[in-house]
């Protein structure tokens, strides 16, 4: 098994698009994980505050797919 440092070193050697794909994969796994069922009161307050901000100003939000495509387009041109 690789150490955390070896994994991080390997990831840093990837291009931006490959790193974004890894982030997306990890995030998807985290979302589906049962490990995060317990949310602290501070986290709940933060999430509720962000939700209230979104509801007050929904046009300020960006869909993840749109943001990901924007980042992909920006960095794919340079690769």
N, C-alpha and C positions, 0 to 999 in steps of 0.2 A: 504494500500500500504506500502511496506517495504521501510525503509530509505536506502540511499546509503551505509551507514556503515553496516547495517544489510545484505545487498546483498553482499558486499565485504567480510564480515566475513564468510558468508555461502560459498562463492566461495573458500575462502582460506582453508576451511575444506575439500574440494574435493581433490581427487588424481590428479596427473598430466594429465592423459589421459582425465579425465572428464573436467578439466580446459581447455585443448586444444580444446576439442569439443565445449565448450562454446565460446572460442575465434573464432573458425571457424564459428560458427553460427552467432555471432555478426558481424564478418567481411563480411560475405555473405550479411547480411542485409544492412550494410553500403554501400557496393558496389552497391546495387540496389536502394539505397536511392537517392532522388532528392535533398536532403539538401546540397550535396557537389558540386553542379554545379559550384559555384564560387570558383576559385582557385587563391590564391594570387600570385603575381609576384615572391616572394621568393620561394614559393612552386613549381611554374612552372620551375624556374631555377634549383631547386634541382632535380625535376623529369627528366628534360632534361639532366642534368649532369649524373644522374644514368643511363638513357637510353643510353647515349653516352658511358659510361663505360661498360655497358653490350654489346653493339654492338662491341666495341673494343676487348672485352674479354668474349665472350658468354659462354665459357666452365667454367668460374668462378661461374656461376649462378647454383642454385639448384632448381629443380621443387618443388612446394609446397607439392605435394603428396609424393614425395620422402623424403623431409625433415620431414614431419609429420610422415611418417612411421618410419624413423630413430629415432625420438624422442620417438615414441610409443614403438618401440622395446627396446630402452635403458631403459625406465622407467617401462615398463610392466614386465620386468624380475625381478625388485626389489619389485613389488607390491605383 
